[in-house]
Amino acid sequence: MRRQQSLGSKVASAPIAARGVAAPTTRQETTITTFEHYSGPVAHPEIGEGWERVVVGGGDRLLTMAEKQGDHRRHIEKVAVWGRTLGSNVGTFGGIAIALVAMYFGYDLLMHDKDAAGLAAFFGPLAVLVWAYRRESKPTPQEPPTPKRRKQRA
């Protein structure tokens, strides 16, 4: 919204005019410009009033549009969060299923007297699961560590 106000004109005359000589006049005009910035999901009330004058029910339509947009945005965010959660859980359970199948084959190899292959096939996936769990359960640092600088030889 831009508004412009004029405070009027001021005419200044010199004291020479008192002696009957035509004095040069200077005209001084002052203009004040005001700039208003409004940001938000709902239009400024003055804009709503303007739409109400132009279109009957225009202000109500503006509010309804903002409410619908807010509902839509919340729905999209909910779907995105649900999708990330589902993807994370599918990956976790898929990894556990693969590891359990590999451990079963390791157990089966141990039962058929294949000791080295059976132990590797059984404890390998178990070690990977433990490593992944420990890696994910560590708290992440808020700031990355600063790299140490090498001393330069003079």
Residue pairs with C-beta under 8 A, 6 or more apart in sequence:
1 35
1 36
1 38
1 44
1 46
2 33
2 34
2 35
2 36
3 33
3 34
3 36
4 31
4 32
4 33
4 34
5 31
5 32
5 34
6 29
6 30
6 31
7 30
7 31
7 32
8 29
8 30
9 27
9 28
9 29
10 27
10 28
10 29
10 30
11 25
11 26
11 27
11 28
12 25
12 26
12 28
13 23
13 25
14 23
14 24
15 23
16 23
17 23
38 44
41 66
41 69
41 70
42 48
42 62
42 63
42 66
43 51
43 62
43 66
47 62
48 58
48 59
48 62
48 63
49 59
51 58
51 59
51 61
51 62
52 58
52 59
55 61
95 129
95 132
96 129
98 125
99 125
99 126
99 128
99 129
100 125
102 121
102 124
102 125
103 121
103 122
103 125
103 126
105 121
106 117
106 118
106 119
106 120
106 121
106 122
106 123
106 124
106 125
107 118
107 122
108 118
109 117
109 118
109 121
109 122
110 118
110 119
110 122
111 118
112 118
